Amino acid sequence: MDKSITEAQDLPLRWQEVDDGIIYSFSGNGRVSFRYNQVRLGLLYDPLGKHLRAIRKGFVSPKGSIGLVPSEEPGYDFKSKVLGKGGDRRFHGTMVEGRLEFPGKMTNH
């Protein structure tokens, strides 16, 4: 069942409030969606929602910034980058139909 809607919703601050299949908005005109596996990874490895805050911030410079930066993983366009505790993980996403989609790919930094 496709749960997406025409008007994007604001991206929640907690993984418990993220629903797979919904299109969320972030930083201006940005659009993002998450698959079930990504929500599960968020619940397990990002209990404080740092990666959600990074995604909300949007696209930033790769040096010393929290936000979305280019991914080095083959087949992925961007990754969420956080600093400090929990900053050793990256969630990777691909651009699909003008939105960033996180399918459930995580790497360690």
C-alpha positions in Angstrom: 0.0 0.0 0.0 1.4 3.4 -1.0 1.2 5.7 2.0 2.8 8.7 0.3 0.8 11.9 -0.1 1.0 14.8 -2.5 1.9 17.3 0.2 5.1 16.3 2.1 4.9 16.2 5.9 7.6 17.8 8.2 10.3 15.3 9.0 9.9 14.0 12.6 12.6 14.3 15.2 12.3 10.8 16.4 12.5 7.5 14.5 9.4 6.2 16.4 7.4 8.8 14.4 8.9 8.0 11.0 6.6 5.9 8.8 8.0 4.0 5.8 6.4 5.2 2.5 5.6 8.7 3.7 7.4 11.6 1.9 8.8 14.1 4.3 10.1 17.6 3.7 13.4 19.0 5.0 15.4 22.2 4.6 13.5 24.2 2.1 12.3 22.2 -0.8 14.0 18.9 0.1 12.0 15.7 0.1 13.0 12.4 1.8 11.5 9.0 2.3 12.5 5.9 4.3 12.0 2.2 3.7 11.1 -0.1 6.5 14.7 -1.4 6.9 16.0 2.2 7.4 13.5 3.0 10.1 14.6 -0.2 11.9 18.3 0.9 11.7 17.4 4.3 13.0 15.5 2.8 15.9 18.5 0.5 16.8 21.5 2.8 16.1 20.2 6.4 16.4 18.1 6.6 19.6 18.7 10.3 19.9 17.6 11.1 16.3 20.9 12.8 15.4 20.7 11.4 11.8 17.1 12.8 11.5 18.4 16.2 12.6 21.2 16.0 10.1 18.8 15.1 7.3 16.5 18.0 8.4 19.5 20.4 8.1 19.9 19.3 4.4 22.9 19.4 2.1 26.2 20.8 3.6 29.9 20.9 3.0 31.6 17.6 3.7 34.2 19.1 6.1 33.2 19.5 9.7 29.4 19.8 9.2 26.4 17.9 10.3 24.0 17.2 7.5 23.8 15.5 4.2 27.0 15.0 2.3 28.0 13.0 -0.9 28.2 9.3 -0.3 31.3 7.3 -1.4 29.3 4.1 -1.5 28.7 2.7 -5.0 25.0 3.2 -6.0 24.3 5.8 -3.3 24.1 9.6 -3.7 24.2 11.1 -0.2 24.7 10.1 3.4 23.7 11.5 6.7 26.7 12.8 8.7 26.7 13.4 12.4 29.5 14.4 14.8 30.2 13.3 18.4 28.6 10.3 20.1 26.9 8.2 17.4 28.9 9.9 14.7 30.7 6.6 13.7 27.7 5.5 11.5 26.4 6.9 8.2 23.0 6.2 6.6 23.1 6.2 2.8 20.4 7.3 0.4 19.7 7.5 -3.3 17.8 10.1 -5.3 14.5 8.7 -6.6 12.1 10.8 -8.6 13.4 14.0 -7.1 13.5 12.9 -3.5 16.2 11.3 -1.3 15.3 7.8 -0.3 17.0 5.9 2.5 16.6 2.1 1.8 18.4 0.8 4.8 22.1 1.1 4.0 24.4 1.8 7.0 28.2 2.0 7.2 30.6 2.7 9.9 32.9 5.7 9.6 
